[in-house]
Amino acid sequence: MSSFPVKTCILGLFCISALGMAGLAAGQQAAAPADDSPSTAAFKAADAQMVTALGAPMTGNSDKDFLSDLIAHDQGDIAIAKIALRFSADRDLRSLADDIISARQKEIEKLTKMKGR
């Protein structure tokens, strides 16, 4: 049995992931291998767009910042659900993607109204 601390490994992976996301949020582009499938390229582009949206400057108003982050996440959910609809042949997955799009659009409308108060 290894004596390597699992918590250290998990924390290290989290930190590496967070640093990578911070770089993307700062405007760096993730290099896509030339052999990415069209769906992989689409998912990577959607991920990068969401990370950019999450990197928007904070206002100092915790309520509005919370709502802005929720909206960005919901928009990301919609983007990847649309990719699933474009590339998946699985009926259950396509149904799930449709449900996600519908639910997130309604949530974005509600959050946007709350943000405007």
N, C-alpha and C positions, 0 to 999 in steps of 0.2 A: 504494500500500500504506500502510495506517495505521501510525503510529508508536505508537499506544496499546498499552501492554504488556498482553498477553493474561493473563499471570500475575496482574497487578493486578486485572483484571476478574474472573477466576475467584475470587481471594481475596476480593474485595469481595462477590461473590454468595454465597460461603460464609458470610461474616460476617453478611450480611443474613439469610440463611436461619437461621443459628444464633441470632441475636437474636430472630427471629420464634418459633423453637421454644422459646427460653428464656421468652418472654412467655407462650406457651401453657402451658408447664410451671408457670409462676407462677400459673396460674388464669385467664388471660385467654381469652376465647372468640374464635375466629376468626369473623368475621361472614360468614354465608353469604348470597350473593345470593338474592333471592326466586325467581329462575328456575333454581336448582340442580335437576338431575334427582334423582329419588329415590336412584339409585345414587351420584351425586356427594355428596349429603348424607350417605349412609351411610358412604362412604369418608372423608369429612372428620371425621365423628364418631369413627370407628375410629382415625384418625390422632391426633386430639386425645386420645383415651383412652390411646393408647400413649405419647404425649409426657408425659402426666401421670404414668403409671406409671414412666417413665424419670426423672422428676424427683423420685422418692422420695428421702428423705434417705439419704445413704451412712452405713454403719456404722463405717467405718474398717478393716474386715476386707476386704482386697482379694479374697479368695476368695468370700466371701458376696456382696459387691457385684457381682462379675463374674457370678456365678450369677443374682443378682436381675435384672441387666440382660438377660442371655440369656433368662430366663423372660419378661420384659416384651416383648422382641422376638418371641419365639415366640407369645405370646398375641396380639400385634398381627398376626402372620402368619395366625393362625387366624381372627381377626376379619375380615380382608380377604378371605380365602379363602371364608368363609361368605357374604360379600357377593357375591363372584363367582358362587357357586352360586345365589344368589337371583336374580341379574339376567342371567346369561349363558346364551345358547342354544348356544354353541360347545361341542361335545362334548369336544374336546381340552382346552380351557381348564377345563371342569368336572372332567375327569379329573385335571388338574394340581391344581386346588383340593382335590379329595378326597385326593390324595396328600400335599399340604402339611398338611392338617388331621391326617391320620393320623400323619405323621412328627413334627410339632411336638408333638402330644399325648404321644407316646412320649418325646420329648426333655424335655418339661416334667416328666414323671414322674421321669425319671432325674436331672434337675437339682435337683428338689425334694428327692429323697433325698440327693443330695450336699450340698445346702445344710443339711440337718438333721444332718449328721455333726459 
